[in-house]
């Protein structure tokens, strides 16, 4: 059985039980109250017991978890106050990732893997436009046309738009305006650097779930300071990753310790202006992914930023200070206080506004899965360095990674763009206008048989189906969030 994780100490020592760690958690509090250090403490302790971790570094100050910490008066005071006799400084094994490939191994997904639902959010499409994009994916899936990168999707959207009449009977109406909106969205996404995320080699989830030679779980850190300039891109990427974990990992129930712990920083961005349909799917994934051995920990300034039905899944809670300057702030304080199991010795609502930096109200699940009585406590200090690391240290870790060289080289194999281009050329050639000399030599019955020559578009559709449809052998099945069910087999 995995060793309990000491998180904080108040009247009692407060332990996060690894067996209950996949019941999810919440780290909340105002800016500057200590959320990042709490996140760091929990992550390095998961790593210590052999649990891999994924987290996004939105401010560039998480990377220090890779280096041993150094002594300071504040750390020494906290260690003494908490009575941590065996405390020592150490770093954790880390793998750096970066969608843009600048501060870590490049992270890529194929367009087909992401699916139409998440991509619609990324492209800011409305419900009607999302429906047309779903139709485009359906046609590509049914005909075995691989959508690997943005040029594949752009070519497929153009193909469906140009041949809308041929697809209407089987798939439904294709709006010209929606096709235009999708194309404009793709152009904007590409200009923002989004094309770097789509392609191959796509991220293999097994590479996120590794341990080092000492049995410590590897902490995967996504450099997200640049990605955060587009909040929808940031949240869509993390949603895609969660959906991939949900669709690909097998059911294992409640393990002795999680297979992976996923920290979702700036979680309030996830639920900003989100369609109801997508919110319901997020709720479903959060509720069911625990049975895959994945624990999700949301980090947010305000508990009210998380929908109630999702918040109800967060069993392990660390609440740092909240400020009550406005009526909404006061409502948030009351709401946060009401979510804890009451402590007769503690006025929770008043305490939330009085907490100092590094203090928190902590309630963790017990062995039976029931919330513990909330306590005011001091968070343990991290063993690793607090703050950023140098570029040289980062590059040394990247270069020494076992993954170095695999994701760095992009692959562009034959996919929808190339197939559609080749087929267009072939059909165009076979439909060249017949010369007058040939017309004169053609028997009359051949020219007046009552049927017209098929259009380039009709021939294109038929040719693509014949040439590619047989390669798949089965239709692609998509899961809850629209990603490919069962992975990329």
C-alpha positions in Angstrom: 0.0 0.0 0.0 1.3 3.4 -1.0 2.4 5.7 1.9 0.0 8.5 2.8 1.0 12.0 1.7 1.5 14.6 4.4 0.0 17.9 3.0 -0.4 20.1 6.0 -0.6 20.3 9.8 -3.1 22.0 12.0 -4.3 20.4 15.2 -3.6 17.2 13.4 -1.4 16.0 10.6 -3.5 16.0 7.4 -2.7 13.2 5.0 -3.9 12.7 1.4 -4.5 9.0 1.0 -3.2 7.7 -2.4 -6.2 5.3 -2.5 -8.5 8.3 -2.5 -6.4 10.5 -4.7 -8.4 9.5 -7.9 -11.5 11.0 -6.2 -10.2 14.4 -7.6 -9.5 17.6 -5.7 -9.6 21.4 -5.7 -6.9 23.9 -4.8 -8.5 27.4 -4.5 -7.6 30.8 -3.3 -6.9 34.4 -4.3 -3.8 35.4 -6.2 -0.7 35.3 -4.0 -2.1 33.1 -1.2 0.1 30.0 -1.9 -1.8 27.9 -4.4 1.3 27.3 -6.6 3.4 26.1 -3.7 0.5 23.8 -2.5 0.4 22.4 -6.1 4.1 21.8 -6.0 4.0 20.0 -2.6 1.3 17.7 -3.7 2.9 17.0 -7.1 6.3 16.2 -5.8 4.8 13.8 -3.2 2.9 12.0 -5.8 6.1 11.6 -7.7 7.8 10.3 -4.6 5.4 7.4 -4.3 5.7 6.5 -8.0 2.7 8.3 -9.5 3.3 10.2 -12.8 1.9 13.8 -12.9 0.8 16.2 -15.6 0.6 19.9 -15.0 0.7 23.1 -17.0 3.1 25.8 -16.1 1.1 29.0 -16.9 3.5 31.5 -15.2 6.9 29.7 -15.7 7.4 29.2 -12.0 6.7 25.4 -11.7 9.9 24.3 -13.4 11.8 24.6 -10.2 10.3 21.3 -9.1 13.0 19.7 -11.1 15.8 21.1 -8.8 16.5 20.5 -5.1 15.4 23.4 -2.9 17.7 25.5 -0.9 17.5 26.5 2.8 16.0 29.8 3.7 14.7 31.4 6.9 11.1 30.9 5.8 11.6 27.3 4.9 13.5 26.6 8.2 10.8 28.3 10.2 8.0 26.3 8.5 9.9 23.0 9.0 10.5 23.8 12.7 6.9 24.8 13.2 5.5 21.7 11.6 8.1 19.4 13.3 9.3 17.8 10.1 12.2 15.8 11.4 13.0 14.0 8.2 12.7 16.9 5.9 15.3 17.2 3.1 15.8 19.0 -0.2 15.4 17.1 -3.5 14.2 17.5 -7.0 11.8 15.4 -9.0 12.2 13.7 -12.4 10.7 16.0 -15.0 9.8 16.0 -18.7 9.2 19.3 -20.4 6.6 19.7 -23.1 5.6 22.7 -25.3 3.0 23.0 -28.0 5.3 25.4 -29.8 8.4 23.2 -29.3 10.4 26.0 -27.8 10.6 25.1 -24.1 10.0 21.3 -24.3 9.3 18.4 -26.5 6.7 19.3 -29.2 3.2 18.2 -28.3 1.0 17.3 -31.3 -2.4 15.7 -32.0 -3.9 14.8 -35.3 -7.0 16.7 -36.3 -8.9 13.4 -36.5 -8.0 12.6 -32.9 -9.2 15.9 -31.6 -12.6 15.6 -33.3 -15.2 18.2 -34.3 -16.5 19.1 -30.8 -13.3 20.4 -29.3 -12.1 21.9 -32.6 -15.3 23.9 -32.9 -14.5 25.5 -29.5 -11.0 26.2 -30.7 -12.4 27.9 -33.9 -15.1 29.8 -32.1 -17.9 28.2 -34.2 -21.6 28.5 -33.4 -24.0 25.6 -33.1 -24.8 25.6 -36.9 -21.2 25.8 -37.9 -20.2 23.1 -35.4 -22.9 20.9 -37.1 -21.3 21.4 -40.5 -17.8 20.7 -39.2 -19.2 17.5 -37.6 -20.5 16.6 -41.0 -17.1 17.2 -42.6 -15.5 14.9 -40.0 -18.2 12.2 -40.7 -17.5 12.3 -44.4 -13.8 12.0 -43.8 -14.2 9.2 -41.3 -16.6 7.2 -43.5 -14.3 7.4 -46.5 -11.1 6.8 -44.6 -9.6 10.2 -45.3 -7.0 10.9 -42.6 -7.1 14.4 -41.2 -3.7 14.8 -39.7 -2.9 18.5 -39.9 -4.7 21.8 -40.7 -4.0 21.6 -44.4 -5.8 18.2 -44.5 -8.8 19.7 -42.7 -8.8 22.8 -45.0 -8.7 20.6 -48.1 -11.5 18.4 -46.7 -13.7 21.4 -45.9 -13.1 22.8 -49.3 -13.9 19.5 -50.9 -17.2 19.2 -49.0 -18.1 22.8 -49.8 -17.4 22.4 -53.5 -19.4 19.2 -53.7 -22.2 20.0 -51.3 -25.0 18.7 -53.5 -23.4 15.3 -53.8 -23.3 14.9 -50.0 -26.7 16.4 -49.2 -28.8 13.3 -49.6 -26.7 11.1 -47.3 -25.3 13.6 -44.8 -27.6 16.7 -44.8 -27.4 20.3 -46.0 -24.1 22.0 -46.1 -24.3 25.7 -45.5 -22.0 27.8 -47.7 -21.8 30.4 -45.0 -20.7 27.8 -42.4 -18.0 26.5 -44.8 -16.7 30.0 -45.1 -16.7 30.5 -41.3 -14.8 27.3 -40.7 -12.2 28.3 -43.3 -11.8 31.7 -41.8 -11.4 30.1 -38.3 -8.7 27.8 -39.6 -6.8 30.7 -41.2 -6.9 32.6 -37.9 -5.8 29.5 -35.9 -2.9 29.0 -38.3 -1.8 32.7 -38.0 -1.8 32.2 -34.2 0.6 29.3 -34.5 -2.1 26.6 -33.9 -0.8 24.7 -36.9 2.2 23.6 -34.8 -0.1 21.6 -32.6 -1.7 19.5 -35.3 0.4 16.7 -37.0 2.6 13.8 -36.3 4.2 12.2 -34.4 1.1 12.6 -32.2 1.6 12.4 -28.4 1.6 8.9 -27.0 -0.1 8.8 -23.7 2.3 6.1 -22.4 5.0 8.7 -22.6 3.2 10.7 -19.9 2.9 7.8 -17.5 6.5 6.9 -16.8 8.6 6.3 -13.7 12.4 6.9 -13.5 15.1 4.3 -12.5 14.4 5.1 -8.8 10.7 4.4 -9.1 9.7 8.0 -8.9 6.8 9.2 -11.1 7.8 11.5 -13.8 6.3 15.0 -13.6 5.2 16.2 -17.1 5.3 20.0 -17.3 3.6 21.8 -20.2 5.1 25.2 -20.8 1.9 27.2 -21.1 2.9 30.8 -20.6 2.7 31.4 -24.4 -0.2 29.1 -24.9 -2.2 31.1 -22.2 -2.2 34.1 -24.6 -5.1 32.2 -26.2 -7.2 30.9 -23.2 -9.4 28.8 -25.5 -6.4 27.1 -27.1 -5.0 26.3 -23.6 -8.3 24.9 -22.2 -9.0 23.0 -25.5 -5.6 21.3 -25.4 -6.1 20.2 -21.8 -9.6 19.0 -22.5 -8.3 17.0 -25.5 -5.7 15.4 -23.3 -8.3 14.5 -20.6 -10.6 13.0 -23.3 -7.7 10.9 -24.7 -7.0 9.6 -21.2 -10.7 8.8 -20.7 -11.1 7.1 -24.0 -7.9 5.1 -24.1 -7.2 3.9 -20.5 -8.9 0.7 -19.3 -11.3 0.5 -16.4 -9.4 -0.4 -13.2 -11.8 0.8 -10.4 -10.1 2.3 -7.4 -6.4 1.4 -7.4 -4.1 1.6 -4.4 -2.6 4.8 -6.0 -3.5 6.7 -9.2 -2.1 5.8 -12.6 -1.8 9.5 -13.3 -2.6 12.8 -11.5 -3.7 15.6 -13.8 -3.5 19.2 -12.5 -5.7 21.7 -14.4 -4.5 25.2 -13.5 -6.6 28.3 -14.2 -9.6 26.0 -14.3 -12.0 28.9 -14.4 -11.0 29.5 -18.0 -12.4 26.1 -18.9 -16.0 27.1 -18.0 -16.0 30.6 -19.5 -18.7 31.0 -22.2 -18.9 27.2 -22.6 -21.8 25.6 -24.5 -24.1 23.6 -22.3 -23.5 20.4 -24.4 -19.8 20.6 -23.9 -20.1 21.4 -20.2 -22.3 18.2 -19.8 -19.6 16.1 -21.5 -16.9 17.6 -19.2 -19.0 16.7 -16.2 -19.3 13.1 -17.6 -15.6 12.8 -18.2 -14.7 14.1 -14.7 -17.2 11.7 -13.1 -16.1 8.6 -15.0 -12.3 9.1 -15.5 -11.6 8.2 -11.8 -12.4 4.6 -12.6 -9.5 4.8 -15.1 -7.2 5.6 -12.2 -6.8 9.3 -13.1 -7.1 12.0 -10.5 -8.0 15.5 -11.6 -7.1 18.5 -9.5 -8.5 21.9 -10.5 -6.7 25.0 -9.4 -8.8 28.1 -9.4 -9.1 31.4 -7.6 -12.8 31.0 -6.7 -14.8 27.8 -6.1 -17.8 29.5 -7.8 -15.9 29.3 -11.1 -16.5 25.6 -11.1 -20.0 24.3 -11.9 -21.7 22.7 -8.9 -22.0 19.3 -10.4 -18.2 19.3 -11.2 -17.3 20.8 -7.8 -19.2 18.0 -6.1 -16.7 15.5 -7.6 -13.8 17.3 -5.9 -13.3 15.2 -2.7 -9.9 16.5 -1.6 -9.9 20.3 -1.0 -7.3 22.9 0.0 -8.8 26.3 0.3 -6.5 29.3 0.6 -7.6 32.8 1.5 -10.4 34.5 -0.3 -11.0 38.3 -0.3 -14.5 39.6 0.5 -14.4 43.1 -1.1 -17.5 42.8 -3.3 -20.9 41.2 -2.9 -19.8 38.4 -5.3 -16.6 37.9 -3.2 -18.8 37.6 -0.1 -21.0 35.1 -1.9 -18.0 33.1 -2.9 -16.7 33.0 0.7 -20.1 31.7 2.0 -20.3 29.2 -0.8 -16.8 27.9 -0.1 -17.5 27.7 3.6 -20.7 25.7 3.0 -18.9 23.0 1.0 -16.8 21.8 3.9 -17.7 19.4 6.6 -18.2 21.7 9.5 -15.9 22.0 12.5 -17.5 23.1 15.7 -14.3 24.7 16.8 -13.9 26.8 13.7 -15.9 29.6 12.1 -15.1 28.6 8.5 -16.6 31.6 6.8 -14.6 34.1 8.9 -11.4 32.1 8.7 -11.3 32.0 4.9 -10.7 35.8 4.8 -8.1 35.7 7.7 -5.8 33.0 6.3 -2.2 34.0 5.8 0.1 33.1 2.9 0.8 29.3 3.1 -2.2 28.7 5.4 -5.3 26.9 4.2 -8.5 25.2 5.2 -8.0 21.6 4.4 -10.5 18.7 4.1 -9.3 15.4 2.7 -11.1 12.1 2.2 -10.8 9.4 4.8 -10.3 5.7 4.2 -14.0 5.2 3.6 -14.2 8.1 1.1 -16.0 10.5 3.5 -14.8 14.1 3.7 -12.7 14.9 6.8 -13.6 17.7 9.2 -12.1 20.9 7.9 -9.1 22.2 9.7 -7.0 25.4 9.5 -3.5 24.3 8.7 -0.1 25.2 7.5 0.9 23.7 4.2 4.2 21.7 4.2 7.1 23.3 2.5 8.3 21.8 -0.9 11.5 19.8 -1.1 12.2 21.3 -4.5 13.1 24.7 -5.7 10.4 27.4 -5.6 10.3 29.4 -8.8 11.7 29.3 -12.4 14.9 27.6 -13.6 17.5 28.9 -16.1 17.3 28.2 -19.8 20.5 26.2 -19.6 19.0 24.0 -16.9 15.8 23.5 -19.0 17.8 22.6 -22.1 19.9 20.2 -20.2 16.8 18.3 -19.0 15.3 18.3 -22.4 18.4 17.1 -24.1 18.9 14.3 -21.5 15.3 13.0 -21.9 14.8 9.5 -23.3 12.2 11.1 -25.6 14.6 13.6 -27.1 14.6 13.3 -30.9 11.4 11.4 -31.2 8.9 14.3 -31.1 11.3 16.9 -32.4 11.1 15.7 -36.0 7.7 16.3 -37.7 6.3 13.7 -40.1 4.0 14.5 -43.0 2.7 11.3 -44.5 0.0 10.9 -47.1 -3.3 12.0 -45.8 -6.5 13.8 -46.9 -4.7 16.8 -48.5 -2.5 14.6 -50.7 -5.2 12.1 -51.7 -7.7 14.8 -52.6 -5.1 16.7 -54.6 -4.1 13.5 -56.5 -7.7 12.5 -57.2 -8.6 16.0 -58.4 -5.7 15.9 -60.9 -6.8 12.4 -62.1 -10.4 13.3 -62.5 -9.6 16.6 -64.2 -7.5 14.7 -66.7 -10.1 12.1 -67.5 -12.8 14.8 -67.9 -10.9 17.0 -70.4 -13.1 18.3 -73.2 -13.2 16.0 -76.2 -11.7 17.5 -79.4 -14.0 18.2 -82.4 -12.1 15.5 -84.4 -12.9 12.9 -81.7 -16.5 14.0 -81.6 -16.9 13.4 -85.3 -15.5 9.9 -84.9 -17.8 9.0 -82.0 -20.8 7.0 -83.0 -24.1 8.9 -82.7 -25.5 6.5 -80.2 -22.6 7.1 -77.9 -23.2 10.9 -78.0 -26.9 10.8 -77.6 -27.5 8.1 -75.1 -29.6 10.3 -72.9 -27.0 10.8 -70.0 -24.5 13.6 -69.5 -20.9 13.2 -68.7 -20.5 13.2 -64.9 -19.1 16.4 -63.4 -15.6 16.6 -61.9 -17.1 16.8 -58.4 -19.3 13.7 -58.9 -16.4 11.7 -60.3 -14.2 13.0 -57.5 -16.5 11.8 -54.8 -16.9 8.4 -56.4 -13.2 8.0 -57.0 -12.2 8.9 -53.4 -14.7 6.5 -52.0 -13.5 3.6 -54.2 -9.8 4.4 -53.7 -9.8 5.0 -49.9 -13.0 3.6 -48.4 -11.7 0.0 -48.6 -8.5 0.9 -46.7 -10.3 1.4 -43.4 -12.5 -1.7 -43.2 -14.7 -0.1 -40.5 -16.0 3.2 -39.5 -14.3 5.4 -37.0 -16.2 5.5 -33.7 -15.9 8.7 -31.7 -16.3 8.9 -27.9 -17.8 11.3 -25.4 -15.7 14.4 -26.3 -15.5 13.6 -30.0 -12.0 12.0 -30.0 -11.5 8.6 -31.6 -12.7 5.9 -29.4 -10.1 3.4 -28.4 -7.1 5.5 -29.5 -5.4 5.6 -32.9 -5.4 1.9 -33.8 
